[in-house]
Amino acid sequence: MSNYDTLNECQKQAVFHTDGPLLLLAGAGSGKTRVLTHRIAYLIEEKEVNPWNILAITFTNKAAGEMRERVDQLVGYGSDGVWVSTFHSMCVRILRRFADRLGYGTNFTIYDGDDQKTVMKDICKRLEIDTKVYKEKMFLSAISHQKDELIGPTEYETQVFGDFTKRKICDVYKEYQAALKRNNAMDFDDLIVKTVELFRTCPDVLEYYQDRFRYIMVDEYQDTNSAQFKLVSILAEKYRNLCVVGDDDQSIYKFRGANIGNILNFEKDFEDATVIKLEQNYRSTQNILDAANGVISHNIGRKEKALWTENERGDQITVRQCMTSFEEADYVTEDIHRRKNKGEFDYKDCAILYRTNAQSRLFEEKLLMANIPYKLVGGINFYARKEIKDLLCYLKTVDNARDDLAVRRIINIPKRGIGAASLAKVQNYAVDREISFYAALQDAKNIVSLGRAAAKIEPFVTFIQTLRSQAEFYSVHELLQSIIDMTGYVAELQAEGTDEAKARIENIDELISKIVTYEESTKEPSLSGFLEEVALVADLDEQEEDANHVVLMTLHSAKGLEFPNVYLTGLEEGVFPGYASINADDPDELEEERRLCYVGITRAMKHLTITCAKQRMMRGETQYYPISRFLREIPIRLVQTGGEHVKVEQPVKKKPDPHSPYMQARKAFQTKAFDPDQFRVKKADSLDYGVGDQVRHIKFGVGTVENIIDGGKDYEVTVNFEKAGVKKMFAAFAKLKKV
């Protein structure tokens, strides 16, 4: 039997309210999982509800597993009848039984990300789509977004009139769904979409599951998308015993399709809904909670609530403003070391949180140098990330072409159509003659078995030789910029347009900053010297696994976790919140950033340190940043600065006039400090040169234009340079001048 006396009054109300729609606004650390599991136990033990009439939905397999374990412990015999499931696994169980009603076999295949890419690659080839301009990932991302909103290819077609790119997405969407149907396959989005379609088109199936699931509970409701909302609404329509649990202040996954409107509008969708707030926190000290309340209270799109605790008031929030991001990483590392030596916190008690993955590099390097064990969560060691390894391998090839691994990695980056069979022939040629792989590539025209493939290899060799000649008079960061420009590496990521691509670009910017820092701090900087320095800090995966380690992670990865000692870093205007959210037309962009800050603060149990830097290197250039507005929103009484003069004041509630001279000047300053458009491809209305014209490139010199392709987002120009050979490049990046 469950002991309901261990619950607080609001938790008891939530457990004992079993009939009708119920919204539980569960603040951070308020024991929502405990409430859900006790509610299931109460339904079975006191209300005599059959276990198989209860459905509990959560988002991750881990969360579902934990809930299942706790339900089993509380309920005991019969608990296995309760469906505790993720959205996707629930839909799979339903579709395995009834997919034939939709024209699929019940033995359908579920396609993962790699399968989707394979299908998309084939479709782009069949539709003759230039994947240098329109990336496969861009199509998959756009299709996923439409499925999140329950918009199929036919409906989408009515919305894309007059938009060339959307028209193309629509054509691909149709082909993609047709291909999946032919293969008797569904992707993860389809699992939700097709279950909703099943319920809409087969009333008998819907009625069966409505009678089966008379009591429905949904955890992390603020993270649901439109399709998941519809699925739950349809299931609960008959008996209306729907309990949703969530916290609108922790809705931080808009980029994944989460719709905060689902939780904010619950009482509109279910007019007879009861709302219970769980505001007592069991995790943090009152000072930490007051800081979180102070920040989140500035959001307009939220439901009013304030966290409180019976825990001690605790330490004040430590705020440290450093001169540079390097000093910030030093300070955090030294503070962890100091607190460990004093016995305040062990390494495993400490977490370093940041807004973007690219910010991890400095902390990784400083911790490594201080011999402090750490673990990177939800990400890959900076120097092991694909884009970093790709560009470093280009630099390694320029520095030492005998590095076969580096050469083999980049020979098809970007795609050059050199197949595995051709590479194997080159490798055999190299082995037979005891020469390096690159030397064999240089001699490709003499490898008889290669045939026409030799013509594809020659431009690559010419390209590397051009880079090697540039290395003699270019600095390391100029050489890297040359590689980025000539390969179109960043341009391809920009064309992809996904959040993952944006993160990769941020990592490349951080690599540029690393190189510039190396050059500024080294007496005689060189390419070899830089690669040697990187090698010394890049071998991070070789560290022994130790359960006692500092945790590094992004704020998105930290949701749901807690740590005794938290370092919330990079609190600068333009970093967190980022410029994109500050300048966005949609005010919810900034509100989501503030929710992310709230999540970061509420991860701390006993002590919270917030750091920022006056200047930070971005893309190899020093940028100056004011303190984040989020830091200024923390009540001054909660803050101690450790002897440092950091002006943290309550912001004026009244919003300044956007047309005032001050705001105009501020906007102008921000625009100068960072203009995202300067890193995007801007297509010219027309080119002042044509096929056959002589043009000059700043690095390659004079050449003849052989071909121009209008790729939609930019012109792809092929030029045969007198010295550098044939090059393909985007016109916006090439900046060719007619001779």
N, C-alpha and C positions, 0 to 999 in steps of 0.2 A: 504493500500500500504506500502511496505517496504521502509525504509530509508537507501539507500546504502551509503550515505555520511558519515555515522557513522563508516564505515569500513576504515582500512588503505589501502595503495596502493596495497600491496601484497594480502590482503584479497579480494579486489575488483577484482584483476586479477583472483583469484580462483573462485569467484562467476560468473564472466562474461564468463569464459572459459567453454563452455557447450558441445562442440562436440569433440569426440575422447578421447583416454585414458589420464587420468590426475593423476599425483602423487602429493599429497600435503604433504610435509614434515613439519609437524606441531610440533614445539618445545613445551616444557612444558609451560603451561599458555599462549599460543598464540591465544586462542579464536577459536579453530577448530570447536566446536559445533555451534558457532555463524555463522561461514562460511558455514557450511553444511546447516543449516536451511535457511539462506539467499539465498543460491544457489537453494534450492528447490523452494523458493518463486519466485526467478528470472525466473526459468524455466516456472513456471505457469503464472506469471504476464506479463513477457516481451516476452518470447519465445512461449507462448500459447501452452505449452505442457499439455496434459491431466493429471490430478493428478494421475489417475490409471496407467499411463505409467512410474511412478517413484517408485523406490524401494530404501529404505534407511535401511542398515543393521548395527546393532551394537552388542555388546557382552552380555550385561546384560539386564534383564527386566527393571531395574531401569533406565539405560541409554536410553533404548528405550522409556520408559514412559516420561522422561524429554524431549527427542527430539520430541516426538509426541505433547507434550504440547506446545513447542515453535513453532512448525510448525503450529499448530492450531491458535496460537496467531498472527503469521505473515501473514498467507495465508487467514485465515477466511473461508468463504464459499467454499466448495469443498475440503478442506484439508483432510477430512476423506477418500478420494479416494487414497491418498498416502499410500503405504505400508511402515510403519515404524516398523521394526521387528528385533528380534534376529535371528541368523542363525537357531536355533532349531525350534522356533515357525513358521518361514517361511516354513521350510521343513515339519512340521506337516500339515500345511494348504495344501501344494501340495500333500502330501501322503494321506491325508484323501480323496482326490478326485481320485487319480490314483494308490493307493497301489495294487489294484486288478491286475494291469498289471504285478506285480512282484510276484503274487501268494499269496498275503496277503489279508485279508479282510480290507475294508476301516475303519472298527471299531476296528482296532488293538489297543492293550494295550501298553502303554509306561511304561517300567520297570524302577523303580528307583534303587538306590543302594542296598536297602534291598532285593528287588525282585531278583536282580542279584546274591546276596550272596546265596539266597535260591536255585536258579537254580544251581549255581556252587557247592553248598554243595551236592546236589542230584547227580550231574554228578561225582564228586569225589568218592562218595559212590559206584556208579554203576561201575566205572572204577577201583575200588579197589585201589585208590590212598591214600597213607599215608599222611593225612593233617597235621601231625606233622612235616613232612619234606617238603612237597609242600603245601604252604598255598593257600587257596581259593583266597585271595586278590592278591597274586602273579600272579595267572592265569588271573584274571580280569584285572590287570594292564597291563600285556603283551598283552592281546587281544585288549584292548583299544588302545595301542600303534600301533598295526598293523592296526587297523581301521583308526587311524589318518593318516596313510600313504596309505590308500586305498588298503591294502593288505588283501585279503580274505583267508580262510583256505586252499583252493587249491593252491593258489600262494605261501602261506607261507610254504607249505609242500615241495616245490622245494628248499627252502633256508635252511632247517634244517638237511640236510643229515649229519650223523655222530655225531650230538650233542644230547646226551640223554635227557637233560632237555628240549631243544627246541622241540624235537620229542614228548615229553609228552605234552607240551603246544599245539602243533599242534593237537594232538588227542582230547584234551579238547576243543580247539577252534571249531573243527568240531561238536562235541557233543553239545556245547553251542549254536551254531547257529541253529543246527537242533532242539534243544529244544525250542528256541525262535519261530522258524517257526511253530512248532507244536502247540504252545500256541497262535499263531497269535499275537506275541508281538515283540517289538523292544526296544533296550536300546537307550540311548541318542546318542551314537556314530552312531548307525544304522540310525538314522534320517538323518544324513548328507550322510552317505555311500549309503543308499538306494535311496536317491534323485538323487545322481550322477549316480547310476546304472539305474534309471528310465530314465534320460535324455540320457544316452548312448544307451539304448536299444529301446527307443520309440521316434523316430525323430519327430513324430507329436506332442507329449507332449512338447518336447523341443522347437519346433517352436512356439507353443502356448505361452509359458512363455517368450521366447525371444521377441516376438511381444508385449507381455503385458508389460515387463519391458525394455523399450528402454533406460532409464536413470537409472543407478545403482550407488549408493554411499555406500562405506564400511568404517565404522569408526574403529579405533584401528587396522588398517591393519597389524601392526607388530605382533599382537597376533594370527593371523590366522595360522592354521595347513595346511598340504598338502591337506587334503580332502576339507577343506573350500576354499582353493585357487582354486582347480579344479572346484568346484561348481560354484564359481563366474566367472571363466574364460569361462566355457561352456555357462553360461547365457548371458555373454556379447559378445560372439563370433560374433553374427550377426550384431549388430549395433555399437559395440565397444565404446559406451559412458559410460565408466567405470571410476569413480572417487574414488580413494582410499586415505584415510587420515590416517596418522600414524607418529610415531617417532621411527626410528630404535634405537635411544639412550635410549628408554624406553621399549625395548623388554626384559622382565624379566621373561617370563613364559615358558621357554624351558622345564621345568619339567612337564608341562601340555600338551606338544606337539607343542607349538608355534614354527614356523619356520621363523627365522629372514630373511632367504633367500628370502622369498616372497616379502618383501619390498625392500631389497637390489638389487634384480634382476628384479624389475618391468620393467625397461627400456629394458632389454633383452627379456622379455616375450612379451612386447608391444613396438616394436621398434619405433613406431611413437608417443610415449608418451611425454607429456609436463610435466615438473617438476617445481613446484612453492614452494619456501621455506617460511614458516611463522616463522620468527625469532624474531619478536617483542613480548616481554613478558609483560603481564599486571598484573602479580602476585607479583613478587619479586623485591628487590632492586638490583642495578647493582653489588654491591659487592658479593651478593649471586650468581648471575648469572655468574660472572667472576670465582667464585670458582667452580661452576658446569662445566663451559666451560674448565677450567684448568684440571679438572679430566678426563672428557670424551674425551678430545683431545688425550689421550694416547691410545685409542682404534684404532685398524687398520681396523676392519670390520664395517665401518660406512660411512655415507654420510656426507661430510663436511658442517658444519653450526655452527653458534655461536649465542646464545641468547643475546639480548640487550633490554633495556627498557628506557622509558622516565621518569620512577620513579626516586626518589632521589638515590644517591650513597649508603646511609644507613650506618649502623654499620659495623665494621669489624667482621669477624667470630671469635667468642670466642672459643679458644681451651684450654682444661684442661686435663692434664695427671695426673691421680691419682695413688697412690701407689697400691691400691687394688680395686677390683670390689665393695667392700662394701663402700669404700670412694667415688667411682664414683656415686653410688646410693644416698649417703648422699649429695654429692655436687649438684646433679640435684634437689633433693628434696628441699634443702635449697635455691637454686637459684630461683625455682618456688615460694617459700614462700616469698623470698625477693622482687622479682619483683611484686608479687601480693600486698604486703604491700606498695610498692612505687607507686602503681597505674599504672605501665608500662603495665602489662598484667593481665587479669583475668584468672582463672583456665581454662576456656573453650578455651582460646587462645593458650594453651600449649599442645604440643604433644611430647611424648617420643617414639623414634623409635629404633628398634634393629633388628639384623639379624635373630635370631631364637626365637621361643616362650619360650624356657627354660630360656632366659635371663630376662623374665618379673618378676620372683619371687622376686628378691631383690628390684626392684622398687615398686612392690605391697606392700611388707612388710614395706618399708621405708615411703611410702605415707600414709599407714594406721596408722603407729605410729605417723606421723606428723599431723594426722587428716585432710589430704588433700583429697577431694573427687576425685575419678578417675573412668574411665570406660575402661575396656579391650575390644578392638575391634578385631573381627576376631579370637578370641580365647576364651578359658575357663580359669577362675581363676585357678592358678597353682594347688592348692590342690583339685580342683574339676575334674581334668583330670583323665580319666579312669585308666591309668597305675599307677598314684600316689595314687588314692583311693584303688586300688587293693593291692598294696604293704603296704600301711598304715594299711589296714584291716588285713593283715597277722600279722603285728607288734601288732595291737590291740588285736588280738586273742591270741597271745603269752603272752601279758601282762595281758589280762583279758578275759578269754574264756567265760565269762558270757555275753559278748557283742554279742547278737544273730544276730544283723544286720551285724556285721563284719564277723561272722562265715558263715552266709548264703551267703554273697557276694563271698567268696573265695572258697567255698566247691567244685566248679567246675572250678576253675582257678588254674592250667590248667584243661582241660576237663578230668573228671573222670567217666563220664557216669552215674552219680547219677541223676535220673530223678525227675521231679516235684512231681510225685505221691509218690515216696519214701520219699522225703523231707517233704511232707504233713503228712505222717505217723509218721515220727520222731517228727514233731511239735506237733501233737496230743498226742503222748506219753509224751512229755515234759510238755504239758499243764495239762494232767491228773495227773501227778505226781508232778506238781509244781516245776519242775527243769529246768535248762537252756537248750537251744537247744544243746549246745556242750555236756553237761552231758548226754543228751539222745543219742547223737551220740556215746559216749563212751560205752553206754549200748545197742548198736545196735543189738548185737547177741541175746538179750532177747526180741526184738520187733518181735514177731511171724509173723506179717503181712508183714514184709519186705522181708522175704524169702531170695533169692539169693542176693538181693541188699545189704544185710548186709556185704557181702564180699567186696563190693566196698567202703564201708564207713570205714572199719577197717584200710586200709592203710593211709587214710587221718588223722584219729585220731592218728595213730602211728607217722605220719609226724609232726603233731602239738606238740605232746609230746616230740619228738626229739628236736624240736626248743625250747621248753620251758626249756629243760634241758641245751641246749646250752646257753640260755639267762643268766644263772647263772654265766658263765665265759667268755662270748663273750661281746665285746663292741657293741653298737647299730649298728654302721656301719658294723661290722663283721657279726652281725646277719642278717642284710638286705642282705649283699652279699651272705650269706648262703642260704637265701630264694630265691634269684635270681638264684643261681647256681642249687639248688635242684629242683626248679619248672621249670627251663629252660625258664623262662619268657623272658629274653633278647634274648636267642637263638631262640625262636619262632619268635620274631620280626625281627631278622636278616634273618631268613629263608623266611619271608614274602617279604623282599626286596623292599618295596614301600617307597616313600618319607614320607608318614604318619608314617610308622614304624620307620624310622630314627629319626623323630621328637620326637616320644615316647621314644626312647632310650636316646635322649638328655635330655628329662625331667627326666628320671630315674637317669642319671648322675648328674643332678642338685639336685635331692633329696639326693643322696649320699653326695654331697658337703654340703648341708644344715645340714646333720647329723654330718659330721666331724666338721663343724663350731660350732655347738652346743656343741660337746664334748670338743673342744679346749677352748671354752669360758665359760664353766661351771665347777664349783669346783668339784661337785660330780655328773657327768652325769649319767643318768639312762634311761631305756626305758620308764618308766612312766613319767619322767620329760620331755623327748623329745616329747612324745605324747601330753602332757599338753601344751607345748609351741606351737606346731602346732595347737592345738585346738583354741588357742587364736588369731592366725592370719588367720586361715582357714575359719572362718565364714564370708567371705567377701561378700557373696551374700546377706547378711542381711542388707547391707548399703542401705540407702534410695536413690532412684533414684533422681539425681539432674542434671538438664540440664547444670549447671555450674561445669564441672569437667575436670580434666586433662585426656587426651586420651593416652592410651598405645597401641601400635600395632607393628607388624612386618613391615618391609619395603615393602614386597609384598602386605600387606593389605592397605598400605598408598597410593598406586598409584591412581591418580585421585583426591586426597584430597589436602587441603591447610590449613596452620595454621600460625598465626602471629609469634609464637615463637616455634621453633623446637629444640629438643635435639636429636642429632644423636649420639648414644652411641656404645661402644664396638669396636672402630676403632683400632684394633690391628691385626698385621700380624698373621694369624692362627685362628682368630675369624671372622674378616671381612676385607679382604677375608679369607675364611676358608681354612684349609690345603688341603682339597679335591680338591679345584679349583686351588690352588697354584701348587700342584703336579700332576694335571691331564695332560694326554697326549694331550687332545684337548685344544688348546689355547683359544677357545671361552668360555670355562668354566670361565676363569679369566675375560674375557671381559664382560660376563654376570654379574659377581659380580660388575664390575666397573659401568655397566649400573644401577645396583641396588643402588649403592652409588649416582649416578647422580640423580636418582629418589628421594632419601632421601633428598639431598641438595635442590632440586627444590620444595620441599613441603613447604619450609620456605618463608614467605612473608616479614617480617621485621627483624627478628633476628634469627641467627643460632648459636647453641652451639654444638661443637663436643667434645666428651669425649673419653678417653681411659684409660686403667689401665696397670701398669707395671706387675702386677701379678694377676692372676685370678684362682679361684679354679675350676678344672674340674675333675669329677669323684672322688671327695674327695682328690685330690692331687693338690698342688700349682704348677701352670705352669707360666713361665715367658715369656712375649710377647714384641716384639719390636713394635714401632708405625706402623700402617698400611701404606702401600705404597700409598693408596688413600689420606691419610692425607698429605703425603709428596708431592703429586701432585698438591696441592692447592698453588697458587703463594703466596710467603711469605708476600708480601705487603698487602694481604687481611686479615692477621691473627693477632689477639691480644691474648696474653696468660694470661691476668689477673694477672700478677706478677709471674706466675709460669714459670719456665724455661723449655720450650718445644721446642726442636730443630725440626723445620719444614722447610725443605729446598727443593728446586727444584731438582727433580731427574735428573740424567744424562740421556740424551735421548738415548745414545748408549747402547745397551743391552750388559751386561757383558758376557764374554766367559763362557758357562756352565761347561767347563772342567778346568777352572782356579782353583788354590788351594783355593781361597776365596770362590768360589761358591760351591766347593766340601765340604769344611768345613761347610758352611752354611747349605747345604743339610743334612749333617750328624747331625748337631745340631737339625734341624727340625725333623729329623727322631727319635732322642732320645726323643724330647719333646712330640711327639705324633705319635704313630704308630697305625693307624686304624686297621691293621691286627691283633693286639693282642686282639681285641674284636670280631673277627670273628671266626666262627667254622672252624678249619683246620682239614680235614679228613686225618688220617694216612693211609699209603699204606696197612698196616696190623696191627693186634693187637697181642701183645705177650702173650695173654691169650685166653682161649676158654671156651666153656660151660663145667661146672663141676669143673673148676679151682677155687682155693681160691685166692681172691684178697684183697688188703687193700685200703681203702679210707681215705683221710686225716681227715675227720670229722666223718664218720660212722664206721670206724674200719674195722674188717675182715668180709668177707662174701663170699658166693658161687655164681658164675655166673650161672644163670638159662637159659638165652636166649640172643642171639645176632642177631640183625636185621640190614642188610645193607640198610640204608635209602637213599643212594645216596650222600647226603652232609656230612653225618656222620653216625657212627654206633650207634644204640640205644641198650644200654646194660641193661639187667635186672639182678639185684643182690639181693640175700637174705642175708642181714646183720644179724649177730648174735644178735646185740642189737637194731639196727634201723629198722629191718624188710625189706620188699621188696621195692626196689627203681628202677625206670627207669631213665636213664640218658644218655646224649650224651657222647661218649668216650672222645672227645676232652676236655670237661669241667670236666669230672669226674677224669681224671688223675689216673686211677686205676693201682696199682702195683701188679704183681703176687707174691704171698707169697711162 
